[in-house]
Amino acid sequence: MSEPASIAEMTFETALAELEQIVARLESGQAPLEDSIRMYERGALLKAHCEARLAAARLRVEKIIIGAGGAPGVEPAEFG
């Protein structure tokens, strides 16, 4: 792997792509133990970062509603 980037500055897509690479390397079983441990630790940080980015995006999503009298408005979207 190249020089580790600051996870906090990564976009969701960049972090997810790196996480996928780490998972593939770990699943291959070809990395030495110490490298595997470092990759696992970074993967855990990347996973947490991705989850936080998704949660933030979810809070920003709103749905448009038509209120009383036909006036448009917004309210938080409900998921699930």
C-alpha positions, 0 to 999 in steps of 0.5 A: 500500500502507498502512504496512508492518507488521513482518513478524516479527509477522505470522501466516502467513496475513497475510504470505501475503495481503500477498505475494499482493497484491505478486505481483498488483501486480508482474504488472500492470506498473503500478507505477513501477520504484522501487516495484516494487523495494521491493515485490519486496524486501518480497515476498522478506522475506515469502516467507522469513517464510512459509517459516520459519513453515511449517518451524516448524509442520512441526516441531510436527506429531506423529503418535500411535502405539500402542506396545508393550502398546497404550500411546499415544505420539507421534513426529515425523511424516514428510512426503514 
